[in-house]
């Protein structure tokens, strides 16, 4: 059995703009998706094209959804032929699973053949995209289908941004919100995730306040993230009210105690001025007792926070169960009684392999 190593630091992304060179394979060329207007302008000038072509290229990539430079008809046919094999960095839809409520889960095939998940979650006024940040996940959380599948690699910036454009194009409507809650641990791929946030914000035009980055908690990364002073929301997947329970769910939890996570989150609020959301998956008869709610309230007392309760989506690999609505409501009331802001997020599309990683695993 192959063991997937757990990374201790993110794999750095290379952000230099590269000139197309004769004989260089498309796999070796840095894709253009994810680059800013100044970077695209620099690139077209390196190709001996006028600077205004950069704005045209930016418009065709981010607004018109071009999938290759050959699609960009405002460019001369001769130049399009010269750069036809230069990659934009788009994926292809390998499979779609459509739930009765309109939620669509996508399996996207990357250029190296790897498969990732992305989800489009529509409401009347919103279209939210749940994006992945890694191929698989190294964290190995006991309740998570993605973690059961192991870890392959970090996603590049363009592979993250592509998920947003793909869902937007398939739905035929603008995306309004982004959540980094798909496959992977975003703070083990911080550089590419933050570069993708910049592109999603500046190039696609989605406000940072409509973007959420979710992490299970990586030592030292939350304070580092605070220094970026972004306007996105930080969501910490706590899932337990004490260290003993957390270590049963998350293999790496011993190296980053729950008290230290909370201390780092308090510092994050102080530096960024943004409240922290704490995600808490409710597992029947495991972490959903009133006592757990009381412990959680004690941890979170005294700083800007919000608890997002998530009744568990069962997977075949483990025996955890989904709590009934009465137990969920009792947990909510226990938090509210202690003046903790709380909401419940019932998952969309339960009949469509709803838990992260389930669809990918079922099609593997």
N, C-alpha and C positions, 0 to 999 in steps of 0.2 A: 504494500500500500504506500503510495506516495504521500509524504508529509509536506504541506505547503508552509514555508517559513513565514514567520510574522515579521513584517518590516518594522524597524525602529525609527525610521525617518522617511519622509516622502521622497519619491524619486523626482529630482528636479527637472523642470521643463526648460527647454532651450527656447529663448524668445527672439533670437536674431532672425531678421528677414533675409531669406536666402535667394540668390539669383539663380534662375534656371540655367543649367549648363548642359551642352550637348552631350549625349551619352549617359547622362545620369538617370537612373531609374526613378520612376514616380514614387516608389516606396521610400527612397532616400531623401526626397524633397519635402520640406516642411509645408503642410497644407495651409491654405490661405484663410480658411474659416477660423475665426477667433482672433484674427488680426484687426487692429483699429484702422480708422481712416488714414492717419499719418503713416502707419506701417504699410498699408496697401499702396498708398501714394509713392512711398519709397520704393516698393517692389516694382511698380510699373515703370518708374524712371530707370531702375536698373535694367529693365528690358528695352531701354531706349524709346519709351513711349512718353507722351506729354503728361504732365502732372494731373491734368483734369481727368485722365483715365482712372485715377485712383478713386475718385468719387463715384464714377460710373460702376467700377468694379464693386465698391462697397454696397451700392444700391442693388446690384444684381445678386450679390451673395445674400444679403440680409433682408431685403424687401421682396425681391422677385423669386428667391429660392433656387437660383442657378445651381445645378449639380456638377457642371463642368464648365471650363472656360469656353468650350465650343458652343455653349448655350447663349453666350453673351453677344447678341447680334449687333450691338452698337460698335463692337470692335471689328476691325477689318478682317476679312476672310483669311488673308495671308498671315496676319499675326496670330489669329486663332489656331491656324494649322501649326504654327511654330510652337505654341505653348499648350497644345491640345492635351498632352499627357501630364501636365502639371496639376497636381491634385488640389481640389477644394477641400476635401475632407468629409464628404458626406457618406453616411451609412445606407444600408438598404433594409427594408422591412422584411424580416424573415417570417413573422407570424403575427397575427392580431387576434386577441381574445376580447369579445365585446359583451359586456354585462347588460342586463335588462335596464339598468339605470343610466346607461349611456357611457359609463366608464369604459375606456379601452386600454388594455395592456398590450404593449408592443414588445416583441423580441426583435432587436436590431442587430444585424450582422455588420461587424466592423471590417476594415480592409484586410486585417490579418486572419479573418475567419472567426474571431471570438464573438460570442453572443452576449448581449446585455439586455436588461429590461428598462423600459420607460413606461410611464402611465399618464394618460390624459384623463382628467377628472372634470367634467363639465357641470356647471349649474347654469341657471338662467342668465346670471350676470358675470360669471367667472369661467375661465378655463385655466385650471391648475395643471402643471406638469410636474410629476415626481421623477427626478432624474437620478441616475446612478453616477458614482464617482470612481468606482473600481470595477474590474471584472472579477466577480466574486467578492469575498470579504475575509480578511485574516482574523477577525475578532472572535469568531467561533461561538457566538452567543447561543445558549442551549435551546432557546425557543425560536430561533430564526432559520428559515429554510435556506437563505443565502449563505449563512455561515456553515451550514452542513455541506455545501458544495465546494468549500475551500477557496483559496485566493490564487489568482493568476497574475494580474498586474494592475497598476494604476491606469486610469483613463487619461488621455491627453486632453488639453484644453478644447481642441476642435471636436473631440468625441463627446464632450459634455454639451457644448453649445449646439451641436447637431441634433441632439435629442429634442431640444426645444423647437427648433425649426421643423423637424420631422413631424412632431405632434401638431404643430400649428398648421402645417400644410395639409395634413390628413384630415383635420377637423374643418379646415376652411374658415377659421376664425382666429383672431389674435389671442395669444396666450396672455393672461393677466398676472398669474402668480407662479412662482417656482419654489419647490421644496426639494432640498437635497436629502431625500429619505429613501432613495432606491438602494441598489446594491452598493455595498462598500462603506468604508469609514472615511468621510470627507477630510478629517484632520490628519489622516495619513497620506493625503494628497493635496496638502494645503496650497502649494504654489499654483497648481493647475486649476484647483477649485476657485481660488480668488481671481485668477486670470479669466476664468469662465464667467464669474460674477460680473467682472468689469465689462466683458463683451455683451453679456445678456442685458446689462443695464444700458451701456452707451451705444452699442451697435443695433441691438434688437429693440431697445426702448422700453424695457420693463423696469420700473422703479425699484431701487434696492429695498425699500420698505415692504415690497411685495415678494421678497426672496427670503427663504428660511434655510439655514445650514444646520443640519442635525448631526450630533456626535454622541457616541457612547461614552466619550471622555478619554482623552489622551493626555498624559502628564505633560505639563508645560505649554500645551498648545492653546488652551483657552486664554491665558494671559497674553500670549503672542498675538492671538486673533484680536484681542481688545485694542492693541496698539494700532491696528489698521483703521480703527474708528469708522468702520463701515456702518451703514444704516440698515443692513440686513438684520434679521432676527436670528439669535442663537438659540437652538433647541438642544437640550441635554437629555439624552435617553437614560434616565435614572433607573427606572423599573424596579426599584427596591427601596425600602424605608430604613434599612440598616446594612452594615457591611457584610454580615453573615449571609443574608439573603442574596445580596448583589453578587457575592463570589460564587454562589450556586448557579447563577444565571450567566455570568460573564467570566470566562476563564482568566482574563487579564486583570480583573478588578483588584486583586491583591496588591498590585503595584501602584494603585492610584486610589487610596481609600476614599470612601464617600464623604468624609469630613473635609478632606483636601479638595475634592471636587467642588463642594459647596463654598469653601473659602475662595477658590479661584473664581467661581461665579459671582460672588459678592464683589471681588476686585474688578471683574469684567463690567459689572453694572456701574461701579464707581468711575472707571476710566471711560467707558463708552456712553454712559447715560441711557443705555438701552436695557430694558428688562430682559430677563432670561425666561424662556419657556422650559419647563421640565416635563418630559414625556414619561408616562408611567403606564406600561402594559399591565392590565389587570388579569391575573392568572387565578382561576377559581381555587379556593382553599390553599393558596400559596402566599400571595402578597395582597389579598383583597379584604383582609379583616379590618375591623374598626381600629384595632391596635396599630395596624400598619399606617392607617390614615393619621392617627395621632402622632406616631413617630415622624412621619413625613412632614406634618405641620410644624413640629419642633425644629426640624432641620431648616425649614424655609422661612421661619419667622424673622421679620425685621428687614427685608430688602425686596426690591422690585422683582417679582416673579409671577409666573402663571403656571398652573399644573394642567396638562392636557392628558386626560385619562383615555386609554385605548383598550377596550375589551378585546381580548386575544382572538386572533384568527388561527384556529387549530391547523397543525400540519401533521402528517402521518408519522414522522420520525420520532416524535416525543409524545408524552402522555398528558401534557398540560391541557386544561379545559377552559372554555370560555365561561365567565361568570354570568349568572342571570341578571336581569335588569334591577331586581330588588337589591342585590348585593352591590351593584354599581351605584345605585342611588344612595345606599347607606354610606358608601365611601365618600361620595360627593358631599353629603350632608355633614359628615364628620369634619371634612376640610373647611366647608363654609362656616361651620360653628366656630372654627378657630381662625376665621378671617383670612383664609387662603383662597386666592382667586383660582377658580377651577372651571373646566369645561370638559365635555365628553365628546370624543371623536369616534363615531361609529363608522367602520370601514365601508367604502363603496365597493360594489361588485363582488360580493362574497362568493357568488357561484362561479367566478372567473379566475380561479387560482389567485385569490386576493393577496395572500401574504407574500411579502417580497421574496423572490427567488423560487416560488412554487411553479410558476409557468415555465421558467427556464429549465428547472429540474425535470418537469414532466415531459418536455420536448427533447431533452438531452439524449 
